[in-house]
């Protein structure tokens, strides 16, 4: 099984006090089955750029470039024609059902659906109608 990590999971890994359930889950999974997507990378960069604390900003910028992107080299999912076709169908269906999703979340869901990934996020509610399989490691207590 392969997992697409949402932005909140990556943020948790560099938090001052990361949730132990998230850390246990990440440690229990084969590294090669963990993937990022280009949207998460953009969201992480945006969060770093918004920081007022310059030393922290520089430290996280270095972490993004020299650790995160290196760690996930070859395992970053992008947006292609097939993702956009899935996205168009998904967004249209959700709008018709009266349950629209924000554009970035729906693109992440389309990437997960295309690649048959389990989407790992704390925000299960945000993806509940997306057709993506969702897993919340914050609720995972097993080893």
N, C-alpha and C positions, 0 to 999 in steps of 0.2 A: 504494500500500500504506500502511496506517495501523498505527501502533505504539502499544502500551500499555506504558508504562514502569513497571517494578516499583520498589519502594522502594529497592533496592540501587543502581539506576541514578541516582536522584535524589541519594542520599547520596554517591555517587561524584563527582557534579558539584561538591559543596561540600567535598570532602576536601582536606586539606592538599596531598597529592600525588596527584591523580587519575590513573587509568590512562590513558596516552596513546591506547590503542586505543579506549577508550570515548569520549574527547573527539573523536578523529578521526571516529568513526562518527556521533556526535551532530551534528557540524559538517557532515557530508555529507548529512544528511537534511533535507528541507523541514520547517521548524518547524511548519507547519500539519498535518503528518501525525503529530505526536507528541501523545500523550494521557496523561493521568493518570486514576486512579480514586479514588473517595472513601476506599477503604481505605488506599491509599498516603498520602493526606493525613493520615489518622488515625495511621498508623504513624510518620510524620515528626513530627507534633505530640507523640506519646507519647515519642519519643526525645529531643526538645528538652526536654520537661518533666522528664525523668529526670536531666538534667545538673545536676551540683553547681556547676559553674563559672558563676556568675551573669552575668558579662559575656558569655560565649559564649552562654549561654541567651538573653539579651536580643537579642544580635546575630542568632541563628538565628530567633528568634521574629519579628523584623523582616523577615528574609529571606523567611520563609514567607509572611507577610501581604503585604508590599509588592513582592516579586519573583516568587516561585514561583506564587502564586495569580493574580497579574496576568498573568504570562507564559502561563499555561494557561487563562485565562478563556475560557469557551465550549468548552473541550476537557477537561472532567472528566467521566468516565463514572460514573454512579451505579448503584444497585441498584434494580431495578423488578421487577414480577411476572415478566416473561420471564426475567430473570437468575435469579430464585429457582426457576423451573421447571427451567431448565437445571442449576442448582446441585443441586437435589434429585435429578435423574436421574444427574448425575455422581457425587455422593457415594454414592448407593446402589450404583451400578455398581462404584465403587472399593472399597467395603466388601465387596461380594460377592466381588470378585476378590482380597481380602486385601491391597489396596494403598491403605489409607485416606490421605486428605490432611488436613492441618490446615484448620480452618474458613476462616480468612482467605485462605489460598492457594487453596482451592477456590472461594471467592467471586471472587477475582481471575481465576482461570481461566474461570469462568462468564461474567464480564464480557467477557473476551477472545473467547470463543467466540461470544457473542451479537453482538458488534460486528464479527466477522471480523477482529480485530486480531492482529498478530504480537506476542506477549508478549516484551518485552525484559527479560532478567534474567541474572544470573550463576548463579542457582540452577536450572539446567536440570533436574537430577535431581528437584527438588521438583515439577515440573510435567510430567514425562515421560509420565504416564498420564492426563493431564487432557483430552486432545483438543484443546488449544490449540497453535497453531504457536508455537514458542519460538525465540528468537534470543539468543545470548550475545555482546555486543559486546566483552567482555574477550578473546575469541578471534578477533576481527575484525582482520585486519592490512591489509586493502585500503583504498584511498582512497575 
